[in-house]
Amino acid sequence: MEAELRVSVRHGQQTLDISLPSSARVSDLMERLQALTNVLPRGQKLIHKGKILTPDMTLASGSKIMMMATQGTHQGSAPEMKKPSVLLKSKPAEKPATKIKPPERVEVWKSTGYVSLRDTEVLEIPATVWALGQSIIILDLTSTMLRTVPAELSCLSKLKRLSLSGNSLDDTSIHWKSLCSLQSLELLELTANCLTSLPCEIQGLSSLRLLNVSRNKLTTLPDEIGMLSRLERLNLSNNSLREIPSSIGHCSALTNVCISFSAFLFLWITYDRKQLNLSSNFLTLVPPSISELRKLKSLLVANNALKEFPASILKGCGELNSLDLHGNPITIEALREIDGWEEFDARRKAKYDKQMVFQVMGPSDGFDEGADTQETRHW
């Protein structure tokens, strides 16, 4: 049996005592620390006796190490939300938290079908909203102090676009059965909440075209996500996913515009960029079933833990011309050895040349290889 070495790592208020094989290097310690702290290796700065450790260094038993984490390289984080305690401090608890809107405001909601409570301090959805019922097509509840999404949501049977982003909603805050009964819903935005999972009932959203659950704490996805046959755009970035169900390959029309979803939430534009965003999770592999997404043009899997990449995706996704694997252990040198790389490389270079000719690119450092080199990777 191989001998063990023990090291002590100080991280914030924590002191972690870690056992590793005697042959372990700093890179092995980084992977162990990722599991314990949710800080990705690229964001770890390990200091021992005043010196910064590099991944290829060996470790000595009994070492005391300090770890500093780079902002934005740990998972499950989201923008700071308004805190209900602030509201309760400024407004007595016995007073209603939701102000009744003037009659003329309700009339506007009814005539336009667009209800917006964005950036307000509501703790619950006003009864006037439910009273409008089928008149409502768009409901914007972005960045409120909303505590629950009740069963009454099901009465909005004509609802097409719903934003619940920027709240502190967790898995139990949403009456999923009611939400998933909205068969007219085409757009659902749940970004920047505290969700750890999605329910299997999500398959009931038969008209859903866009789903954004970025910047949550998702650890798993239901297989039923593959039942969303009309889904075109999916954003799963900045969660804690370690694997993606193979059923995702059944969503053959997937597209996801990689900009702030709140910026175009109610501006319905047809984009030509077919894109799947799985960046900033804990993925160790990409399901080969993604090769079934024949129309996929852009695949973003940056900042994960991928050490290999399926050749079937490069060969099966015949329109793929953009790939982002930066911040993963796999290097551009390894990618160039994968079967199908030459054909993919030709497509992405043709895309780059076209952008240069028509001058549609913004400020750039030039052609992006799509992955870190052996010399520059941070693993």
C-alpha positions as CSV (number, residue, x, y, z in Angstrom):
1,M,0.0,0.0,0.0
2,E,1.3,3.4,-1.0
3,A,2.3,5.6,1.9
4,E,0.2,8.8,2.6
5,L,1.2,12.3,3.2
6,R,-0.9,14.8,5.2
7,V,-1.2,18.5,4.6
8,S,-3.1,21.3,6.3
9,V,-4.8,23.9,4.1
10,R,-6.2,27.2,5.5
11,H,-9.1,28.6,3.5
12,G,-11.0,31.5,5.0
13,Q,-12.2,30.4,8.4
14,Q,-11.7,26.8,7.6
15,T,-8.6,24.6,8.2
16,L,-8.7,21.4,6.1
17,D,-6.6,18.4,7.0
18,I,-6.1,16.4,3.8
19,S,-4.5,13.0,3.2
20,L,-3.0,12.2,-0.2
21,P,-0.8,9.5,-1.7
22,S,2.9,10.2,-1.1
23,S,3.4,10.6,-4.9
24,A,0.7,13.3,-5.1
25,R,1.5,16.7,-6.7
26,V,-0.1,20.1,-6.2
27,S,-2.5,19.4,-9.1
28,D,-3.9,16.4,-7.1
29,L,-4.3,18.6,-4.1
30,M,-6.2,21.2,-6.2
31,E,-8.7,18.6,-7.4
32,R,-9.3,17.4,-3.8
33,L,-9.8,21.1,-2.7
34,Q,-12.3,21.6,-5.5
35,A,-14.5,18.8,-4.1
36,L,-14.2,20.2,-0.6
37,T,-14.6,24.0,-1.3
38,N,-16.3,24.2,-4.7
39,V,-13.4,26.4,-5.9
40,L,-12.2,25.4,-9.3
41,P,-8.4,24.7,-9.6
42,R,-7.9,27.6,-11.9
43,G,-9.1,29.9,-9.1
44,Q,-6.9,28.4,-6.4
45,K,-3.8,30.2,-5.3
46,L,-1.9,28.0,-2.9
47,I,0.9,29.6,-0.8
48,H,3.5,27.7,1.2
49,K,6.2,29.6,3.1
50,G,5.6,32.7,1.1
51,K,5.9,30.9,-2.3
52,I,3.0,30.3,-4.7
53,L,2.8,26.6,-5.6
54,T,2.4,25.4,-9.2
55,P,0.4,22.3,-10.2
56,D,3.5,20.3,-11.2
57,M,5.2,20.7,-7.7
58,T,5.5,17.8,-5.3
59,L,4.2,18.0,-1.7
60,A,5.8,17.3,1.6
61,S,4.0,15.7,4.5
62,G,3.1,18.1,7.3
63,S,3.1,21.2,5.0
64,K,0.8,24.1,6.1
65,I,-0.7,25.8,3.1
66,M,-2.8,28.8,2.6
67,M,-5.4,28.9,-0.1
68,M,-6.8,32.1,-1.7
69,A,-9.7,31.9,-4.1
70,T,-10.1,34.1,-7.1
71,Q,-13.5,35.8,-7.3
72,G,-15.9,34.2,-9.8
73,T,-14.2,30.8,-9.8
74,H,-16.5,29.0,-7.4
75,Q,-19.9,27.7,-8.2
76,G,-23.4,28.5,-7.1
77,S,-22.8,32.2,-6.7
78,A,-25.3,34.8,-7.8
79,P,-25.7,38.6,-7.6
80,E,-26.5,39.9,-4.2
81,M,-30.3,40.2,-3.9
82,K,-32.4,42.5,-1.9
83,K,-32.9,41.2,1.6
84,P,-36.4,41.0,3.0
85,S,-35.0,42.0,6.4
86,V,-34.3,45.5,5.0
87,L,-37.9,45.8,3.9
88,L,-39.2,44.6,7.3
89,K,-37.0,47.0,9.1
90,S,-38.3,50.0,7.1
91,K,-42.0,48.8,7.0
92,P,-43.9,47.4,10.0
93,A,-44.7,43.7,9.6
94,E,-48.4,44.4,10.1
95,K,-48.7,46.6,7.0
96,P,-49.2,44.9,3.7
97,A,-46.0,44.5,1.8
98,T,-47.7,44.7,-1.6
99,K,-49.2,48.0,-2.6
100,I,-52.4,47.7,-4.6
101,K,-51.8,49.3,-8.0
102,P,-54.0,52.2,-9.1
103,P,-57.0,51.2,-11.3
104,E,-55.4,52.8,-14.4
105,R,-52.3,50.7,-13.9
106,V,-54.4,47.5,-13.8
107,E,-56.3,48.7,-17.0
108,V,-52.9,49.0,-18.8
109,W,-52.0,45.5,-17.7
110,K,-55.3,44.2,-19.0
111,S,-55.1,46.0,-22.3
112,T,-51.5,45.1,-23.1
113,G,-51.2,41.7,-21.4
114,Y,-47.9,42.8,-19.9
115,V,-47.5,42.8,-16.2
116,S,-44.2,44.1,-14.8
117,L,-43.3,44.2,-11.1
118,R,-39.6,44.3,-11.9
119,D,-37.3,45.8,-9.2
120,T,-40.2,46.3,-6.7
121,E,-40.4,45.2,-3.1
122,V,-43.3,42.8,-3.4
123,L,-43.2,39.8,-1.1
124,E,-46.1,38.1,-2.9
125,I,-47.9,38.4,-6.2
126,P,-50.9,40.7,-5.9
127,A,-54.4,39.3,-6.2
128,T,-55.1,41.8,-9.0
129,V,-52.7,39.7,-11.2
130,W,-54.7,36.5,-10.7
131,A,-57.9,38.4,-11.4
132,L,-56.7,39.3,-14.9
133,G,-56.3,35.6,-15.6
134,Q,-56.1,34.8,-19.3
135,S,-55.5,38.5,-20.2
136,I,-51.9,38.2,-19.1
137,I,-49.3,37.1,-21.8
138,I,-46.1,38.4,-20.1
139,L,-45.3,38.4,-16.4
140,D,-42.0,40.0,-15.3
141,L,-41.1,39.4,-11.6
142,T,-37.4,40.0,-11.9
143,S,-35.5,41.2,-8.8
144,T,-38.3,41.4,-6.3
145,M,-38.5,40.1,-2.8
146,L,-40.8,37.3,-3.9
147,R,-40.9,34.5,-1.4
148,T,-43.2,32.0,-3.2
149,V,-44.8,31.3,-6.5
150,P,-48.2,29.9,-5.6
151,A,-50.6,27.5,-7.2
152,E,-52.7,30.4,-8.5
153,L,-50.1,30.7,-11.3
154,S,-52.0,28.0,-13.2
155,C,-54.9,30.4,-13.8
156,L,-52.6,32.4,-16.2
157,S,-53.3,29.8,-18.9
158,K,-52.4,32.1,-21.8
159,L,-49.0,33.2,-20.3
160,K,-46.2,33.0,-22.8
161,R,-43.2,34.7,-21.0
162,L,-42.4,34.5,-17.3
163,S,-39.3,35.9,-15.5
164,L,-38.6,34.9,-11.9
165,S,-34.9,35.9,-12.1
166,G,-33.0,37.6,-9.4
167,N,-35.0,36.4,-6.4
168,S,-34.0,34.0,-3.7
169,L,-36.3,31.2,-4.7
170,D,-35.3,27.7,-3.8
171,D,-36.7,24.3,-4.8
172,T,-39.6,24.6,-2.4
173,S,-40.5,28.2,-3.2
174,I,-42.2,27.4,-6.5
175,H,-45.4,25.4,-7.0
176,W,-44.0,23.5,-9.9
177,K,-47.1,21.6,-10.7
178,S,-48.9,24.8,-11.5
179,L,-46.0,26.4,-13.3
180,C,-45.5,23.3,-15.5
181,S,-49.1,23.2,-16.4
182,L,-48.7,26.4,-18.5
183,Q,-48.8,24.8,-21.9
184,S,-48.6,28.2,-23.7
185,L,-45.4,29.2,-22.0
186,E,-42.6,29.8,-24.5
187,L,-40.0,31.6,-22.3
188,L,-39.0,30.8,-18.7
189,E,-36.2,32.7,-17.0
190,L,-35.1,31.5,-13.6
191,T,-31.5,32.8,-13.5
192,A,-29.8,34.0,-10.3
193,N,-31.9,32.0,-7.8
194,C,-31.1,29.2,-5.4
195,L,-32.4,26.2,-7.2
196,T,-30.6,22.9,-6.8
197,S,-32.8,20.8,-9.2
198,L,-35.6,21.0,-11.7
199,P,-38.7,18.8,-11.4
200,C,-39.6,16.0,-13.8
201,E,-42.9,17.8,-14.4
202,I,-41.0,20.3,-16.5
203,Q,-41.8,18.0,-19.5
204,G,-45.3,19.5,-19.3
205,L,-44.1,22.8,-20.7
206,S,-44.8,21.6,-24.2
207,S,-44.4,25.0,-25.9
208,L,-41.2,26.1,-24.2
209,R,-38.7,27.6,-26.5
210,L,-36.2,29.3,-24.1
211,L,-35.1,28.1,-20.7
212,N,-32.5,30.0,-18.7
213,V,-31.5,28.5,-15.3
214,S,-28.0,30.0,-15.2
215,R,-26.4,31.2,-11.9
216,N,-28.3,28.8,-9.6
217,K,-27.0,25.8,-7.6
218,L,-28.2,23.0,-9.9
219,T,-26.5,19.7,-9.2
220,T,-28.7,17.5,-11.4
221,L,-31.1,17.7,-14.3
222,P,-34.1,15.5,-14.9
223,D,-34.0,13.1,-17.9
224,E,-37.4,14.6,-18.8
225,I,-35.6,17.8,-20.0
226,G,-35.2,15.8,-23.3
227,M,-39.0,15.8,-23.7
228,L,-39.0,19.5,-24.4
229,S,-39.3,19.0,-28.1
230,R,-39.7,22.7,-29.0
231,L,-36.8,23.9,-26.8
232,E,-34.5,26.1,-28.9
233,R,-32.3,27.9,-26.3
234,L,-31.0,26.5,-23.1
235,N,-28.6,28.2,-20.6
236,L,-27.2,26.0,-17.8
237,S,-24.0,28.1,-17.1
238,N,-22.7,28.9,-13.7
239,N,-24.2,26.0,-11.7
240,S,-22.8,22.9,-9.9
241,L,-23.6,20.3,-12.5
242,R,-21.3,17.3,-12.7
243,E,-23.0,15.6,-15.6
244,I,-25.6,16.2,-18.3
245,P,-28.3,13.6,-19.0
246,S,-27.9,12.0,-22.4
247,S,-31.6,12.8,-23.1
248,I,-30.5,16.4,-23.9
249,G,-29.6,15.0,-27.3
250,H,-33.3,14.7,-28.1
251,C,-33.6,18.6,-28.1
252,S,-32.6,18.8,-31.7
253,A,-33.5,22.5,-32.1
254,L,-31.4,23.8,-29.1
255,T,-30.2,27.4,-29.4
256,N,-29.1,29.7,-26.6
257,V,-28.1,33.3,-27.2
258,C,-25.1,34.0,-25.0
259,I,-25.9,37.5,-23.8
260,S,-27.7,38.7,-20.7
261,F,-31.1,37.1,-20.9
262,S,-32.8,40.0,-19.0
263,A,-31.5,42.3,-21.7
264,F,-33.8,40.7,-24.3
265,L,-36.4,39.0,-22.2
266,F,-39.3,40.7,-23.9
267,L,-37.6,41.5,-27.2
268,W,-38.4,38.4,-29.3
269,I,-35.7,38.2,-32.1
270,T,-34.8,35.3,-34.3
271,Y,-31.1,34.5,-33.9
272,D,-29.1,32.4,-36.3
273,R,-26.6,31.3,-33.7
274,K,-27.4,27.8,-32.5
275,Q,-25.6,27.6,-29.2
276,L,-25.5,25.4,-26.1
277,N,-24.0,27.0,-22.9
278,L,-22.7,24.6,-20.2
279,S,-19.9,26.8,-19.0
280,S,-18.8,27.1,-15.3
281,N,-20.0,23.8,-13.9
282,F,-18.2,20.7,-12.6
283,L,-18.6,18.6,-15.7
284,T,-16.0,15.8,-16.1
285,L,-17.5,14.7,-19.5
286,V,-19.7,15.9,-22.3
287,P,-22.4,13.4,-23.3
288,P,-21.8,12.1,-26.8
289,S,-25.5,12.4,-27.4
290,I,-24.9,16.1,-28.1
291,S,-23.7,14.8,-31.5
292,E,-27.4,14.4,-32.3
293,L,-27.8,18.2,-32.2
294,R,-27.3,18.5,-36.0
295,K,-28.0,22.3,-36.1
296,L,-25.6,23.2,-33.3
297,K,-23.2,25.9,-34.3
298,S,-21.6,27.0,-31.0
299,L,-20.8,24.8,-27.9
300,L,-19.6,26.6,-24.7
301,V,-18.2,24.3,-22.1
302,A,-15.5,26.6,-20.6
303,N,-14.5,26.4,-16.9
304,N,-15.3,22.8,-16.2
305,A,-13.2,19.7,-15.4
306,L,-13.0,18.1,-18.9
307,K,-10.0,15.9,-19.6
308,E,-11.3,14.6,-22.9
309,F,-13.8,15.5,-25.6
310,P,-16.0,13.1,-27.7
311,A,-14.9,12.9,-31.3
312,S,-18.6,12.1,-32.2
313,I,-19.6,15.7,-31.5
314,L,-17.0,17.1,-33.9
315,K,-18.2,14.6,-36.6
316,G,-21.9,14.6,-35.8
317,C,-22.5,18.3,-35.4
318,G,-21.8,19.2,-39.0
319,E,-22.6,22.9,-38.5
320,L,-20.5,23.4,-35.4
321,N,-18.0,26.2,-36.0
322,S,-17.4,27.6,-32.5
323,L,-16.1,25.7,-29.4
324,D,-15.0,27.1,-26.1
325,L,-13.1,24.7,-23.8
326,H,-10.9,27.3,-21.9
327,G,-10.4,26.6,-18.3
328,N,-10.5,22.8,-18.6
329,P,-7.6,20.3,-18.2
330,I,-7.9,19.3,-21.9
331,T,-5.5,21.4,-24.1
332,I,-5.6,22.5,-27.7
333,E,-2.8,20.1,-28.4
334,A,-5.0,17.2,-27.4
335,L,-8.0,18.5,-29.3
336,R,-6.0,18.6,-32.5
337,E,-5.5,14.8,-32.2
338,I,-9.2,14.1,-32.1
339,D,-10.8,12.5,-35.2
340,G,-13.0,15.2,-36.9
341,W,-10.9,18.1,-35.7
342,E,-9.6,19.1,-39.2
343,E,-13.1,19.5,-40.6
344,F,-14.3,21.5,-37.6
345,D,-11.2,23.6,-37.7
346,A,-11.9,24.5,-41.4
347,R,-15.4,25.6,-40.5
348,R,-14.4,27.8,-37.6
349,K,-11.6,29.5,-39.6
350,A,-14.1,30.1,-42.5
351,K,-16.4,31.7,-39.9
352,Y,-13.6,33.9,-38.6
353,D,-12.5,35.0,-42.1
354,K,-16.1,35.9,-42.9
355,Q,-16.4,38.0,-39.7
356,M,-13.2,39.8,-40.6
357,V,-14.4,40.6,-44.2
358,F,-17.7,42.0,-43.0
359,Q,-16.1,43.6,-39.9
360,V,-18.7,42.3,-37.5
361,M,-16.2,41.4,-34.7
362,G,-15.7,43.7,-31.8
363,P,-12.4,44.3,-30.0
364,S,-10.5,41.1,-30.1
365,D,-7.0,39.5,-29.5
366,G,-7.5,37.7,-32.8
367,F,-8.4,34.1,-33.6
368,D,-9.3,32.1,-30.5
369,E,-8.1,28.6,-30.6
370,G,-10.9,27.5,-28.3
371,A,-8.9,25.9,-25.5
372,D,-5.8,26.6,-23.3
373,T,-2.4,25.5,-24.6
374,Q,-0.2,23.2,-22.6
375,E,1.9,26.2,-21.6
376,T,-0.9,28.5,-20.5
377,R,-3.4,26.2,-18.8
378,H,-3.9,26.7,-15.1
379,W,-4.2,23.1,-14.1
